[in-house]
Amino acid sequence: MRVTSVAGRAYSLVKSDVGLIIILLAYSFLGAVILHHAEYERGQQLKRELNEHKIRCIAGIVNASLAFHSGLPDGRRQDDNLSEIVESLVDVYVHHKEHLRPNSKAPEWTYWGALFFCGTVFTTVGLCSFTILYRLRSTC
């Protein structure tokens, strides 16, 4: 008896406009959490990989510089050879950077960004669906 009373109240709340708005907001927050967790970890992994490539590039430049300067006992310098080595190391880093993050303007899915995305979807596609459902419910 008490369960049916609670279920009846819950159904009447869901059926009302306030209930639909509560469901929409709950769905938005849940969608933002799912989107954030689905995309955030991959973004962090790409940042870690790029940082590893950056560290390798810097280490390669330092090692090439040390080897270059320690290998010339008479003090003469061949800057062209060193600059070619450094340039090739930087080119490898840039290649990895472009490969790991092809579009630097790609969204980084923070929770609030994901929530904003869900809100944008609701205000475009969702508004039409909401209007249609509201009109159907009104006519019944």
ABEGO torsion letter per residue (X at the ends): XAAAAAAAAAAAAAABAAAAAAAAAAAAAAAAAAAAAAAAAAAAAAAAAAAAAAAAAAAAAAAAAAAAAAABAAGBBBAAAAAAAAAAAAAAAAAAAAAABABAABBBBBAAAAAAAAAAAAABAAAAAAAAAAAAAAAX
